[in-house]
Amino acid sequence: MALLQISEPGQSTAPHQHRLAVGIDLGTTHSLAATVRSGVPEVLPDAHGRYLLPSVVRYGAGGAPQVGHEAKDKAGADPLNTIASVKRFMGRGIDDIRKTVKKLPYEFVDSESAMPRIRTAAGDVSPVEVSTEILKVLKTRSEGSLGGELSGVVITVPAYFDDAQRQATRDAARLAGLNVLRLLNEPTAAAVAYGLDRGSEGVHAIYDLGGGTFDISILRFSRGVFEVLATAGDSALGGDDMDRVVAEWIMQQAGIGDDVGHGQLRRLQRIACDSKEQLTESDSVEIVADLETGGQWRGWLTRETFNALIEPLVRRSLLPCRRAMKDAGIGLDEIEDVVMVGGATRVPYVRTQVGNFFACDPLVDIDPDKVVAVGAAIQADVLVGNKPDDELLLLDVIPLSLGLETMGGLVEKIIPRNTPIPVAKAQEFTTYKDGQTAMQIHVVQGERDLVSDCRSLARFELRGVPAMNAGAAKVRVTFQVDADGLLSVSASEVASGVQSSVQVKPSYGLTDSEIAQMLRDSIDHAQDDMAVRALREQQVEADRSIETIESALAEDGDKLLDADERKAIDNALEALHAARIGSDHRAIKQAIAHLDTVSHVYATRRMNASIRKALTGHKVEDIDI
């Protein structure tokens, strides 16, 4: 007889208590929402039957912002007040944006805030606020379609979004009045949709080329468990870049200079986008562009020319694919299939090149625009409690190693990259100096051995550590990464129990190209990093030895040493000082060993003197052994 399940009080879900939840694909070019009704996932349309909401917001001098199709239609006429592709700016600083965007499409405001702000007729707005307006429309659409208030949402993000970009997404949802159940990686959401529908087990590649971001994830699906083996990507690569190169081709053909105005540029990008979409079905398309100087330019763009224009972009997307395969330790023969996600994967040349790379036909039978939202809806239905017995488990990974700074500017990695999340790991550290009562915890992210080559995430202090000899205190530092990929770090002194913690909320994050560069640097400089780490470790040990000996000499050196002994130690100290400023870690190690040798007798005398002092006034029989 099967055991019957009994729910926790107040947690059972009667049919009439079905909780309303949606999955939201907050995309660079388009956004949409989906839900699960009667066990079937479906995308929610607007009042006109359109399920794709352009991720575009227009700010006027008065009234509420325009969002979606209405805003997109005004982009050419009012480019500086019409914000599109804002996802590329989420969680990033203005310096990051200027490095990766050749010509800024909006008027960014110089301010002390790390979060970039865009000047509009309605006032300065941040990328978070722009995203909030998009989410508000999706919330209204969802609640109108479902006939009630949402209990929770799952919002998808690129797999390579770092902590700052994820936190910015959460902040936008909170401002929109949404209860975020989970931030789900977009490739994982696509795997949920395909994996549950097909029931296929094995290793899958998820190739996600959206409007503005690219992700590649290698996942293993087995017995209802999705495990992300490796992930890579580029947050500045997508269909928008295809539009850009086509627009530049039109400018070149029409003799339009680089000093083109914002309005003309946005109109050309719109024409380029329409041409790209038409070439999905046609071999050629006629282009008609109105010129600012008057008149028109007419020309034909063939699929062959279009393929040549986008070839560098497609080739650029395959580099992270190779890296992800290598990180996962997977060969091409182990890939069961390749799931195509994102509107840009409709381009025939993309499908051909991806199929050639993975040596298999890509899966395209679920609408690539809808598949992410569908997967998010399935996960939202589980997390909200409508399917408490569902066995679906998602194991995502962190993109870069997390660690902290130790003496000498070295990085001690606590959680290696590609570790499945959620995860918690701890490690014990100790004090550097005698009597040290505080420690500064510096949290960093990256693959290099030096703090200067990694990215600083947060700093906090642990105070109240009992004064002890150097190395005696035990400070336990714990790193916790939750299911959304958000990091919190805590530190506690084991003996006293004093503790401190921080939730890492950096003001802006790394771009995927910077992450990729950090990974390449970690490989290219591996040997150099090993040598530098060895040097820094010996320098730290040298500093400790020098400080210990010099402190001791100042206290009782004249009492316990004769002239020759003192001279030998002074010479050894001088030699260690000289080696310390050099670049040969072996020489420093030898100098430390020599100082230990010549000061051994002195250390023994100091120990005996301390023992005699402790025994003064006591009888041997009084000593508790």
N, C-alpha and C positions, 0 to 999 in steps of 0.2 A: 504494500500500500504506500503510495507516494505521500511525503510529508507536505502538509498544507502550509502556505505562507501567511503569516499574520503581520500586518503593518504596524509601525510605531504609531502611538496615539496621535491623531490629527494629521497624519501623513498619507493616509489612503486617498486614492483618487477615484471617486465615483464618476460614472459616465457624465453626469451633469456638471462635474467639477473639473472638467478638462481644462488645463491651463493653456493660455494662449502664448505661443512663443514663435519667433521668426528667426531665420538666418539672414544676415545682411552682408552682401558683397559690396563693400565700400571701395569702389574702383577708381582708377585714375581718370578714365574717360567716361564710363557709365557706372551707375550703381543700381542695385535691385534688391528686392526682398522676396523670400520664399517661406513657406510654412508646410506643415504636414497635416493633412485633413483626411480622416478615415484611413490612416495608415499610408497615404500616398503623398509624396512631396509635390508641391506645385508652386509656381512662381506667381506673385501677386501683381496684377496689372493696375494701371491708373484708370481714371474715369473714361479715357479714350481707348482703352484696351492695350496700351503700350506698357511693356514690362521693364524696358530699359529707361532709366532716368539719367540724362546727361549730367555728369558731375560738374556742373557749371552754375555759378551764382553771380547775379548782377546786382550791384548796389546803386540805388538812385539817391537823389538828394532828399527825398521824403518817402515815407511808406515802407512797407516790408520788402525785403530783398526778393528778387525774382529767382526761381530755382528751376533748373531742368531745361526743357525744350524752349520755353519762352526766353530764358536767359541766353541760351546758345544762339538763338536767332538774332540777338542784338550784339553778339560778340564783335562782328565786323564794324558796326557803326559806333560802338562804345567799348573799345578794347581795354582801356585802363580801368574801367569800373566793372568789367566782366571777368571773373576769376575762373579759370579752367585748369585742370590737371593739378589741383592744389595738393594732391596726395604726395607729389614729389617734394613738397616743402615741409611735410609733417615731421616734427621732431628734429628739424635741422636748423642750423644757424645761418645767418646771412652770408658769412664768409664761405661756408660749405656750398651754398647755392651759387655764389659768384664763381666758384672754382669749376662747377660742372655745367653751368648754363652760359652759353656763349653770348647771348643777348637777352638781358632780363626782360620778360614780357610785361612787367608791371612796374609801378613806381614804388620801390621799397623805401621805407622810412628809416633813417639813421636814428637809432635810439640806444639807450643803455641796456635795454632788454635783450636777453640772448635769443628770445623767440622773434623771428622776423615779422614785421608788420607791413601791410600793403596799404597804400593811400588810396582811398576811394571817395566818391562824392558823399557817402554816408559816414565818413570818418575812417580812421585807421582800423584795419581788421587783421587778425592773425589767421594762419592756416587752420588752427583748431576751430576758430569761430566759423570759418567758411565751411568746414566739414560738418559742423553742428547744424547748419542750415540744410544741408543735404540729408542728414539723418532725421531732422524734424519732418521733412516731407515724407520720407519712407515710414516713419512712425505713424503719421496721419493716415497714409495709404493703408498700412497694415491693420490699424485699429478699425478703420472704416470697412475694410474687406472682411475682417474676422468678427466685427460687431462687439468689441469689448476692449478693455485695457490690457496691454501686454504684460505678462508676468516676467518675461526676460527675453534677451536676444543673444545670439552668438554672432559676433562680427569677425569677418575674415581679414587677415593682414598678410602681406608677403612674408614668406618664411625667413627672409633675411632682414626683416625689420628688427632693429636693435631695441634696447630697453626704452630709450627716449621716444622712438617712433611709436612703440606700442603704448606707452603711457600717454602720448599725445592723442592717440586714437581713443583710449579710454576716457580721457578728459572731454573730448568732443561728444562722446555718447552720453556722458554724465550731464553735460550742458543741455543736451537734447531731451533729457528726462528719461533715458533708457537704463534699464537694469541689465548690465552686461554679465551674462553667465560665463562666458569664455571668449577669449581672443583665440581664434583658430587659424592656423597657417593655411593659406589658400590652396597649396598643393595637397595638403592633407584633407581638406574639405572635398576636393575633387576625387580623391581616393575613396572617401566615404561613399560618395554618390556611385561611383563605378563598382567599388568592392561589394557593397551591399546588394546592388542590383544584379551583379553577375555571380557573386559568391566565389570569385576566382581567387585562388591562393597562389603565393609566389612573390617574386620581386617585380615591382612596377616602377617605371620612370614617369614622373609627372612633369611635363613640359608646359610651363605656364607663361605665355607671352601676352600680356595685357596691353592696355593703352600706354602705360608709362613705366611698368616694372616687369622684370623677368625673374622667374624662379625655376630651378630644376631641383627636384627632390627624388631620391631613391628610397622607396619604401618596401618593407616586407609585410605582407598581409597573411596572417596565419591564425585560424581558429578564432576569428573575430577580433584579433589584435592587429592594429596598424602600428608598425614601428618604423620611424624615420631613420634610415641607416646613415644618410648624409644629405646635406642640402647646400646649395650654392646659388648665386644669382647676381643680378645687376639692377639696382633700383633706379637707374637712369637709362633704361633700354626698353622700348616697346613700340606699339603702333604709332605713337606720336612722333617717334624718330623717323619712321617711314614717311609720314606726312611731311616732316621737315625736309628730308632729302629730295622729295618730289617737288616741294615748294621752291627749294633752291634751284632745282633743275629748270623749273618754269621761269624763275627770275633770270637765270643765265640765258635761256632761249629767247626771252622777251627783252633782254637788255636792261633789266631792272637792277639798279645799284644796291649796295649793302645798306645804304642810308634810308631804306624804305620805312615808311611810317608804320605805327602799330596797327592801324586799321587795315592798311593794305596787306600787311603780313598775316593778320588773322584771316582775311578773305582768301589769301592764297593757300593757307593751311586748310581751310574748309574745302576749297576746290581740290587740293591734293588728297584729302581724306575721301571725298566722293569718288575721285578717280581710282584710288586704291581699291575701294569696295567694288566698283564696276569691273575692274580687271580680274576680280575673282571669278567672274562668269564670262568675260569677253577677252578677246585677244588684243584689242586696242580700244582707246577711248579718245574722243575729241575734247580738247580743253579750250575753254574760252575765258580769258581773264581780262577784266576791266583795269585799265591803267590809270594811275593818279593824274598823269599828264593829259588824259583824254584819249579816247579811242580804245581799241581792244587788241589783244593778241590771241591768235588762234593757232593751235597746233595739235599734233597727235602724239599720244604716249602709248607705245606698244608694251605688251607684257614682257617682251624680251628686254626692252630698255629698263622697265620697272624692276625686273629681276636683277639687272646689273647694278642699279642704283642701291638696292637694299642688300645686295650680297655681303658687303662688309658687316652689316648689322646682324644678319643671320649667322655669319661666321663667328661674330663676337658672342652670340648666344651659345655656341657650341663649346667655347672654352670652359665656362662653368660646368657644362655637362661632363667634360673630361675630368675636371677636378672632383666633381661629386662621385663619379664612378671610382676614381682612385681612392678617395676617402672612405667609400663604402666597402672597398676591397671586392668589388663585383666585376665580373667580366661580361662582355656583351652577350655571350651565350646564355647568361643567367637571367637576362631581362625577359620577362614574360610578354610585356607589351608596354607601349608608350601612350599615355593619356594626354590628349591635346586640350589645353585650357586657355581661355582668353580669345577675344575677338581677332587679334592679329594672327592667330593660327589658322584662320580661314584662308589666308594667302596661300595659293597652291605651291609657290616656291618654298615657303617655310615647311609645309608638309613633306615635300619631296626631300629636302635636305635633312630634315629630322629623321625621316624614314631611312635614308641612306646611312646616316650616322649610327643609328641603333639597329640597322639591318632587320627592320620589321615594319609592317604597315601601321601607322599611328591610328589610335582609336578616336573616332570623331562622331560616334553615333549619338552621344548626348550633346546638345547644343553647347558649344564652348563658352558662350556668354552666360549660360544658366547653371552650368555644372557646379561652380563654386557655391552659389547661393543654395542650391539643392542640398549639397553636402552639409552646409552650415545649418539648414533647417532640420535635417535629420538629427544632427548633434544637439541642436537646441531642444528638440522634442524629447530627447533622452534626459538632458540636464535639468529641464524644468520639472521633470517628475512624471511625465505621461507614460514613460516606459521604464519603470523602476527595475524590471527584470531583464532589461536589455544588456547583452554581454559585450557591447561595443566598447573597446578601450583604445585610446589614442595615446601614442608615445611620441611626442615631438622631441627635437633636440635643440641645444643652444648652438649658435653659429661660431662663437669665439670663446676661447678659454677665459675663465674668471679666476682672479687671484688677488694677492695683496703684496705690498712693498715690504721688503725686509732690509736690514742694514746693508749699506753699500749700493742702494738703488736697484736691488735685484728683485725679480718677480718670483714669488712662490705660487704656482698654479694650484688652486683648490679644486676647481671643476674643469676638466679638459673639454675642449670643443667636441661637438657631436655627442655629448652626453644626453641620454633621454631625460625629458622633464615630465612631471615635476621631480625635483631632486633636492636633497639636503646632504651636505658634506661638511665635516668639521676637521680641524687640525689644531694641535696645541703649539703655542709659541711661548717665548720667555723674554725676560728683560735683558737689556744690553749693559746697563750700568748698575753699580751698587747703589741701593737706596732708591731706585727708580720707582715712582709711585703713579705714573701715568704712561699710557701708550697711545700714539696716534695711528689709527688704522686707515690705511690708504688702499682703497679698492680699485683695481685696474682690470682692463680687458685687452686681450691680445695674445699673440703667440711668441713674442720675443722674450729674451731673458732680462732685458733692462727696462725699467719703468719708463725711461725717456722714449723708448720705441713703442710703447703701448699707450692705450687711451685711459685717462683718468676718469673714473666713474663717480667716486664719492670719497669723502674723508670724514671721520668722526673720532672722538677721543674716549678712551676708557680711563677714568680717574678713580682714585681710591684704592689702587693696588697696594697691598702691605709692603712696606720698605723691607727688602731682603737683599742678599748678595746677588750679583748679576748671575742670571741663569737659574735662580732658585724658584722664581714665580712661575706658575703655569697658567697661561691665558688661552682659553679655548675659543677659537673663532669659527663661527658656523655660517656657511653660505646656504641660502634657501632660494631656489628658483621655482615659482609656482607654475601652474598649468598654462598661464598666459605668457610665460617667459619673463616675468617681472622678478627682480632680484631684491632680497633683503639680507642684510649681514648683521650679525650680533657677535659680541665679544664678552666673555665673563672670566673673572679670575677664580680658579677652582677652589682655593682655600677660603677666601672671604665671601665669595658669591656676588661681588659687585659686578654689574653688567651695564652694557650700553649697546645700542643698536641703531641702524639706519635703514630706511627703505630707499633704495637707489632710484632717484628721479632726476637724471641729468637733464639739463636745459635743452640739449639737442644731441642728435646722434650721429653715428658714422653712416656714410653712404655705402652701398654695397661695393662700389668700385674701390673705396678705401679699405673695406674688409678684405676684398680679394687681394689688394696690394699688400695688406698686412700678412696674409697667408703666404703670398709669393715671397715676401721679404723673409719670413720665418724659415723658408726652405733655402733661399739663396744665401742667407747669412747664418746658416746653422753652425758651420764650423767657427766662424768669427764669434758668434754668440757664446759658444762653448768656451772659447779662449777668454773672452771678456768676463764671463761669469766666474771662471776659475781665478782670474786676476782680482775681481772685486771680492770674492770670498776670502782670498789670502790677504787683501788689504784690510778687510774688516777684522780678520784674526790678528793682523799686525797691530792695528789700532788698539785692540783689546789688550794685547801683550804689553805694548808700550805704556798704556795708561795704568795697567796693574803694577808694572815694575817701577815706573816713575813715582806713582803714589806711595808705594812701599818705601822706596829710597828716601823720599822726603820725610817719611815718618821715623824710620829707625836705621837708615843705611849707614850713618856715621857710627852708630853703636855696635852694629853686628858685623861690619866688614872692615878688613884692613885695607891699606892703600892699594896693594896689588889686586885684590879681589874687586875693589870698587872700580879700578881702572878697567879691568877686564869686562865688567858689566857695562860700563859707560861706552867702551869701544863697541860692544855688541849692540847696544842701543843705537849708537851712531850708524852702524852698518845697516840695522833694520830700518832706520829712518831713510837712509839713502835708497835701499831696495824698495821701500814703500812707495816712493814717488816714481819708480820705474815701471816698465810694462812687462816684466818677466815674472810670472807668478811662481815659477820654480825658484828663482832667486829669493823671493820674499819668504817662501816656505823654508828654504835653507837658513835664512837669517833668523827666522823665528825659532827654528830648531837649535841653532847655535846659542841664541839668547837663553833658551830654556836650559841648555847644558851648563853654561857658565853661571847661571843664577840658581842652579839646583841646590847648592850648599847653602846659599843665602835663604832660599825658601824653607829649607829644613830647619835652619836656625830660628827663623821667624815662627814656625809652627811650634818648635820646642819652647820658645819664649812665651808663646800664647798659652801653652799647656801649663807651664810653671806658674804663670800669673793666675790661671784659673784655679790651681791647686793651693795657692798661698792661703794659709790659715785653716786648711783642712787636713784631717788625718786620713791615711790610706783606707782605714776601715770604715770611714764615713762615706766613701764614694760608692754610689749605687752602680753596680756592674750589671 
